Amino acid sequence: MVTTRATDEDRTDRSAVRTLLRLWPYVRPVRLRLFTAAFVAILASCLALVIPLVLKWMVDGPVADRDPAGVWLGALCLLLLGFAEALLFGLRRWLVARPLAGVEAAMRADLYRHLQRLPVAFHDRWASGQLLSRGTTDLMLLRMFLAFPLTFLLVNGVTILVGVIIMLLQDWTLGLVILIPAVPVMVTCVIFERRYAAVARRAQDQVGDLTTVVEESVLGIRIIKGFGRHRSQARAFKELSRTLRGTELRKARLLATIWGVIVTLPELAIGAALVLGTVQVADGELSAGTLVAFLSTALALRWPVDSIGFLLAMSQEAATATERYFEVMDETPETEASQRGAGLDRCAAPPRGVTSPHKPAAENDGIRFNDGIRFHEVSFRYPDAPADSPSALVRIDLHVRPGESMALVGATGSGKTTLTALVPRLHEVTSGRITLDGADITAMSREQLRSLVAVAFEEPTLFSASVADNVLMGASDGAGEPELERALGVAQADFAHALPHGTGTQVGEQGLSLSGGQRQRLALARAVVGRPRFLVLDDPLSALDVHTEAAVEAALREVLADTTALIVAHRPSTVLLADRVALLSGGRIAAVGTHHELLRTNAEYAHLMAGTEEADR
């Protein structure tokens, strides 16, 4: 499994601000509350800067004049200012909590919806753990950024600016002393931002790798236990954890460095200002109240200055999280129709011979089969295949007549599964075209196409839901108990009624609580429950015993009589379900005929069938 990652060199050319601005469409609906929250936070911070001015008045006034009433008045003012500051910060938190939870939910919903629309080739290329980490960890980082760093980068910037102006107005010489560390601090921040961005991205990618290992280990726990590989898996996990730990420590060292600079230099400047101010007070050039107000203002700015380091760190992590999120969102989804079919999708009537999935069943019943499935000079190459590699399928010309069942037979790697995946457009043909009853499949929306074509794969996938929910996934929304019972009967899946809660039994993740044959029968029931016009079966009976296979085949013959089917087959018994057989060899159609004709006339086919018969025995 390959993941797409930006290199460190590419990333250095990217602006964190430009990256974060991509969040604006999600933030825009709640911008009023966010701007209000920022204004409230700025007001609260500015109230904190009024406290030193009150202290100056108290020291130079009531304290110097020994006026207890004035001191109590000043103390009351300080108490009210502190209470107002706390109340405003609480209001800010309340303003942002609900809308930002909504932003996170909207982004997660968009990501999930987009993942459903991305082509199979994308999911073949990306590790599931990388996608999971984008939908969980990365979105959590973005919510935290919008709730805290985004606001306080602005709030602290305004607070520092206002505080510096107040200090310069108090005494410009002491103000200049305080400003001396500004240049080295800014240089440090620029260097830190560039280095931290690369390390933060590396850490988030490694979290995705770790998530992938955990997910694969949980889903493959039977294999791990069966082969006694728990120690090797533990070592692999430990190695990835150690790598992630090293990256996190690298982040910590960078953060410690910038924090050391940001904390130390301003503290030295405050110390220098204290010494110089004390001398000025002793010489009568500065009042004690002014010095107290100046130092109090400088100390009030310690938090806004000290927080620059981790605010920049959180902003960089949010920028890399945004980058990772949009790496997926920028992938091109399956379009509803190709260039050739874009106009047809907008027409009121469906293409010739194709029923609309939105029409009632009574209208669809009046449409007759008239051409079946045709492959016209179809070639296919996997998108990620090397340029010098041969195509998986080459100039396939094949006609499955209306109401006919055709078996696809060939050696491993001959292209059988790839060919069946082209019919429901799980992959797009490289050249040529496929038609259903005369209509080009690219001229239909995928919703329409997949309402006509049902599929069952060799590796059945079940969801963490009930047996009934898994089977009825292949039917229209109005399907119920009668359709379920019929489909279970065809697939010889009556075992479902013997489960603890019957067809309401939860089958567990991936359906691993069932045997391979049981999963395969439920997948077959899902394929036939909707009475599809076209049926594509990829070796659907491979996990069944001989007696169950015979029973399923007997019931399946009735279904195949009413549909046009393409069946990947390895066993002669499955081949005999079909009216004709197509032999694939090296991605090409080598021969077409009945089972008995090919046995007599084609040595490769006879060899394949002889091998499967020997294996069955």
N, C-alpha and C positions, 0 to 999 in steps of 0.2 A: 504494500500500500504506500503510495507516494503522496506527500503533501506539498502544496505550493507555498514557498516561503520567500519573502523578499530578502535579498542579501544585505549585509551591513553597509556595503558601498552604495547600493540603491537608496537605503534608508537615510543616509546622511544628507541626501539632496532634498529630503522631504521636510516640510515645515510642520511642526506639531500643531501650530495654530490653524494652518490650512486643513490638516487632517481632522482636527476637532470641529471645524466649521461644518463638516459633513453631517454632524448631529443636528444641525439647525432645523431640518424638516420635522424631526421628532420633538424638538424643544419648542418650536413655534407655537403650537396650540396652548402651551402653558407659560408662555413668555411673560404675560402680565403678572402672574404670581411670582415668577422668578425675579423679575425686575423689582417688584414690590419688596420681596425678601431681601434683595441686595440693598435697596434703599434703606430698609429698616436696619440692616446690619451696619451700614455706613453711619446712620444716625446714632446707633448704639456706641460705635467706636468713637465718634466725635464727642459724645457725652462723656466718655472716659477721659478725653483730653481736656474737658472743662474742669475736672477734679484738681489738676495742678494749679489752675488759675484761682480756684477757691482756696487752696492751700496758701498761695501767695498772699491773697487778701487777709487770711487769718493770721499768718506770721507777721506781716507788716502792719496789720491793724489791731485786732483784739488781743493777740498774744503780746505784741510790743506795748500796747496800751494797758495790759493787764485787765481786760474787759471780759469777765466770765460769760456775760450774756451773749457777747459777740462770738465767743468760742463755741457756745452751745448752738447758736444759730448756724455757724459754719459746719459744725458736726451734723446738724439736721440736713443741711444742703448736701453734704457728702453722702449721707444715708439715702436721701431721695434720689441722688444721681446714680448711686449703685443699684438701687432697686429698679429704677427706670431702665438702666443698661441690661440688667438680668431679664426684665420683662420683654424688652425689645428682642433680645437674642432668642428667648423662648418663642416669641411670635414668629421670628424668622424660621425656626425649625418647623413650626406648625404649617407655615405657608408652603414649604418645599416638600414635606413628607409625602402627601397624597399625590400631587402631580408627578413627582419623580418616580414613584412606584408605578404610576400609569405609563410613563415614558419607557421604563424598563420592560413592562408587560407588552407594550406595543412593539418594541424592538424584538423581543423574544418571539412574539406571534408572527411578525414579518419574516424573521429568520426561518422559523419552522415552515411557514407557508412557502417560502422561496425554496427551501430544501426539497419540498414535495414536487416542485415544478422543475427542478434541475434534472438534466438527462442522466441516464444510468451511467454513462461514461464518467461523469463527474464523481459519482459515488464510488465507482471502481477505483478512482485515482486518489481519493481523500480518505484518510484514516478517520474512523468514527469518533475516536477520542478527541481529535482536533476539532471536530464539529461540536461535540458535547461541551468542550471547554469554552468555545466561543459563545454558546448559548447559556452558559452558567457563570463561570468565573469572569469572563470578559465583560459581560453585561452588568455583573455586580460591581466591577471596577468603575464602569461608566456611571452607574447610579451614584456611587460614592463621590465621583468627581463632580457631577452636577450638583450634588447636595452640599459639598464642602469646598474643595479647592477652587472650583469655578467662581463661587461667590467671594471667597476670601482672598483670592489673588487680586480682585478688584477692591475689596474692602480694605485689605492691608495696604495696598498701593495708595489709596486715598488717605488712609490713616497716617502713613509715613509722610506723605506730602504735607498734610495739614500740620502734623506734629513738627516737622522741620521748619515750616513757616512760623509756627508759634515760638520755637526756640530761637530762630533768627531775630524775631521781634523782641524777645526777652533780652538777648545779648548776642550780637552778630559774631563777636570773636569766639565765644564758646560754641556757637552754632557751626562755625567753620571747622572747629576742632572735631566736633561730632561727625562732620561730613567727610573727614579725611579717609575713613575706610571704604567709602562708597565705591571708588574705582576698583580696588582689588576684589571687593565682594562681587561686583558685576562681572568682572573677568572670570572669576571662579564659577559663577553661575552659568556663563556661556559654555565653558569647558565641561562642567558637570552635566549640563543638559545634553550635549552631544554624546558623551560617553554613556550616560545612564540610559539613553534611548535604546542603544544597541543591546545593553545587558538586559533591560526590561523586556524587550522583544524575545530575546533568547530564553528568558525564564518562562514567559508565557507559552512559547512553543514547547518547551520541555514539560510544562504542566499538561499540555495536550498529549504528548507522547506517553506520559505516565498514566493519564486517563485511559488511553488506548490499551495499555498493558493490563490495567485492572479489569477493563471491560472484557477483553479477550480471555483473561484468566477465569473470570466468573462464568462466561458462556462456555468455555472449553474445559470446565472443571472435571468432566468425566474423562476426557483424554489425559489431562494432567495426572489424575489419580490412577487411571488405567495403565499408564506407562511409567508411573512412579517418578514423574518429572517435577514434583513440587519443589525440590531443592534447586534445580536449575532455574525454574521460574522465579523462585525467591531471590536467587542471585541476580537475575536480569532486572528484577524490580529494584533490588538494593543498589545496583549499579546506576540505574536511571535516577533513583532517589539521591544518590551521592552526587551525581552530576548536577541535579537541580539544587541541592544544598550548596554546592560550590558556587553556582551562579547567584543564589540568594545572598551568600556571604560576600560575593563581589559587589552586589548592590548595596549591602550594608556598609562595606568599606568606602564606597563612593559617597554614600549618604553621610557617613561619619566624617569624611574629609571636608565636605562642604559645610557641614554643621559646625565643625571645629573652626573653620575660617569665619563663618557668619557669626558665631557666638563670641569668639576670642577678640577679633578686631574691634567690634563695637564696644565690648567691655573695656578694652584698653582706652578707647576714645572717651568713654564715660569717666574712667579713672583720671585721665588727663584733664578733662573738663572740670572734675571735682577739685583737683589740686589748683588749677588756674582760677576757678571761681572762688575758692576759699581765700586765695591771695587777694583777689579783687575785693572781697567783702572786708578782709582785714585792712585794706588800704582805703576803704570807704568808697570805692568806685562802683560797688554793686550792693544792693540791699540783700539781706538774708532771705527775705521772702522771694525775691527774684531767683536766687540760687536754688532755693527749695523747689520753686515752680519749674525751673529749667531741668533740674535733675529728675523731678517727678515725671516730667514729660518724656525725658530720655528713657527712663525706666518703663514708662507706659508703652514706648515703642519697641521694647525688647521682644515682646511676643510677636508683633507683626514682622520684625526683622528675623528673629530666630526661626519663624515658621516658613521662611522662604524656601529652605532646603527641602523639607518634606512636601510642601505644596508643589514645588517643581517636580519632585519625584512622582507624586501622585498624578500630576498632569501628564508626565511622560508615559506612565503606565496606562493612563486613559487614552493617550494618543495611539499607543501600540495596540490597545484593545479595540479602538475604533478602526484602525488599519486592518486588524485581523477580521473584524466583523464585516467590513465592506469588501474584503477579499472574497468572501463567500457571496455577499449580496451583489457584487459586480459580475459574477458569473452569469453567462447568458442562459436563461431558462428555456425550456421547451416552448416554442411558439405555438399559438393555437392553430395556426395554419401556415404553410410555406408560402413563398412568393406566388407559386402557381395557383394555390387554392385560396388566397386571401379574399378574392372576390366572391367565391362560392360560399364561404361561410356566412356572408351577409345576405345571401339569397333566401327568400322565403321557403323555397322548396329544396330538399336535400338532393345530392347528386343522383344520377340515374341508378335505380335499383337499390338505393340505400335508404333505410328508414331512419327517421329522426328519433333520437332517444327521448325527445320531449313529447312525442305523440303517444296517445293511449295505445294499449296493446291491440285493441280492436282494429285500429287503422293500420298498424304494422302487419297484422295477419293477412291483409289483402295483398301485400307485396310478394311477388314470386321471385324465386332464385332465377337468375338468368345468365350468369357467367362464372360463378365460383371465385376461386383465388387464382390470380395469374401473376407470375414473376416475368417481367419483360427485361431481358438483358441486365439483370441485377448484379452489380458488383459491390463489394463492401470491404473496406479496410478500417481497422480500429484507429480512432483518432490519435492515440498515443503510440502507435506502432512505428518502429524505425522506418526511415524513408526507403531503405533498400530491402525491406522485408516484403514477401509476397502478400497479395490480398487474401483475406480469409475466404471470400467468395468471388468467383470470377464468372461473369456473363451467364448468370442462371436464367434459363428459360424453362418455365414449368407451369403447367396448368392443372389445377385441381378442379375438376368439373363440379357443377352444382349438385349438392347432395352426396358427393363422393368423399370417401376417406382415403387419404394417401399416406403411406408410411415412408418416413425418411430413414434410410439405412446407410451406414458407412462406418469406416474405422474411426477410432478415437482421433479427434482433431480434424476431421474432414469438413466440419462447418455446419453440422446438423443443428445444434443449439443456436448458433449465430443466425441461421436462416429463419428459424421460428421466431427469434426475437425481433426480426424486422417487421413481422406482420402487425403486431400491436404498437409498432414504432418505439420499442424500447431502445433501439438504435436506428439511426437514419441511414438509408442506402447511400453509398458513395456515388453510384451512377445507376441508371435504369429506373424502373418504377414498378410498384406493386399495385394491383387493382383488386377490389372486392366487388363482385357483380358489376364490373365495368367501370367502377368509380375509383379514381386514384386516391390512395389513402392519404396523400399529402393535401388533398382537397377537402378533407374532413377535419373538424376539430378533434383533438384527442379524446374529448369526452364522448363525442359521437362514435369515433372509431372503436373505443374500448367498451362501448355499450353493445357493439356488434360482435366483438371478438372476446372470447374467454380463454384463459390460459391456465395450465397446471404445469409446474416445474418439477424436475426430478428431485430437487432439494426443496421439500415443502416448508414454507414459512408460516407459522401460526403466531398469533398475537396473544398477549396476556389478557384474554377475554374468555367468554364462555364458548362452548362448542357451537351453540346456535349462532352467536355473533360472528364467529370465524367463518362459518359456512355461508350465512346470509350476506356476508360482505360481497359475494358475487352476484347478488340479485338486486332488483330495483327496491326502492324504499318501501313499497307496499307489500313486499313478500312476507310470508308468515309461516305458520306451522305446516300447512299442506306442502308448500314448496320445500321446506326443510326436510320433511319426512321422505318426500320423493327423492331428493338428492342423496340423502343418507342411504336409501334403498339401492340406488344405482351404484353407489360407491361401496356397497356392502359394509357400511359403517354403523351397523346396528349396535355395535359395542358401546356406542355413545349412551344408549339408554341404560346400560349397566353401570355407568359411572356413578359416583356418590350422589350427585344431584342431577343425573340425567344430562340432557342437552344444555342445562344451565350450569354445568360444572366448569369452573375456571381451569383452563389447560396449562396455565403457568407460562413463564417466559420462554419464547421460542417453541412452546409445546413440548418441552423436554420431559414432561411428566408422562407422555405417551410414547409408545414404541414407534420405530421408524415406519412400519407398515400402517399403523393407525394414523399417524400424521399424514402419510401419503394419501390415504383414503379420504380424510377430511379435506385435503387440498383438491382432490378430484371432485368431491361433492360440491365444493365451492365453485369449481369451474362449470359444472353442469346445472347448478341450481337456477340460474337465470334463463335456461333454455336458449343459449346463444345461437345466433345465425352461423357463426364461424367458431371453430374450436381448435385450439393449438395445444397439443399435449406433448411435453418433453419427457419421454420415457416414464409415464406416470405410474407404472405398475412394478417398477424395478425392486421395490422393497417387500413385495408380497410373496407369500408362499404359493406353491403351485395350486392348491385347492382354492384358496381365496382369489387368486388371479383368475382362475377359470370362472368363478362365480361373478366377479366384477366384469369380466369380458362379456359374459352372457347378458348382463344387464346393460352394459355399455353399447352393445350392438343396437339396441332399441333407440338409444340416444343418437348414435351416429347415423341412423337412418333418416333423421330429421335435421341434419346439420351438414355443413361442409367442414371437413376436419383434416388437419395436418398433424401427423403423429410421429414423433421420434421413437424408433423402436430398435431394440437389441435382440429380444427373444423372438423366435419364430412364432410363438403363440400370440404375441402382440402384433406381429406383422400380419397375421391371418385376420386380424380385425379389419384391415384396410382392403379397399377394392383394388388399389394398385400400389406399386412400390417405386420410389425414386432412389437410385443408388448415388451417393455423393462420394467423390474421390478427389482429394486435393483441392477442395473448394469448388469443384465443377460437377455438373450432372453427368454421370458416366452412363447411366442406363435408366429407362423407365419401362415398367411392364407389370404384369401380375407376379405374385410370388413364385408360382410354378414356372412361368415363362423364364424368369431370371435365373432360377435354379438350373434350367436346361441350357441357357444360352450365355450366361455370364459367370466366368470362373471366379472373379473376385467376390461376387455376391454368394456364390455357392460356398466359397471358403469361409466367408463371414458367418453364414448360417450354420455351417458344419461346426465352427468353433463355438457358437453359442449353444448349440444342441449338446455338444460335448461338455460344456461348462454346466449346463442344467442337470446333466446326469451326474 
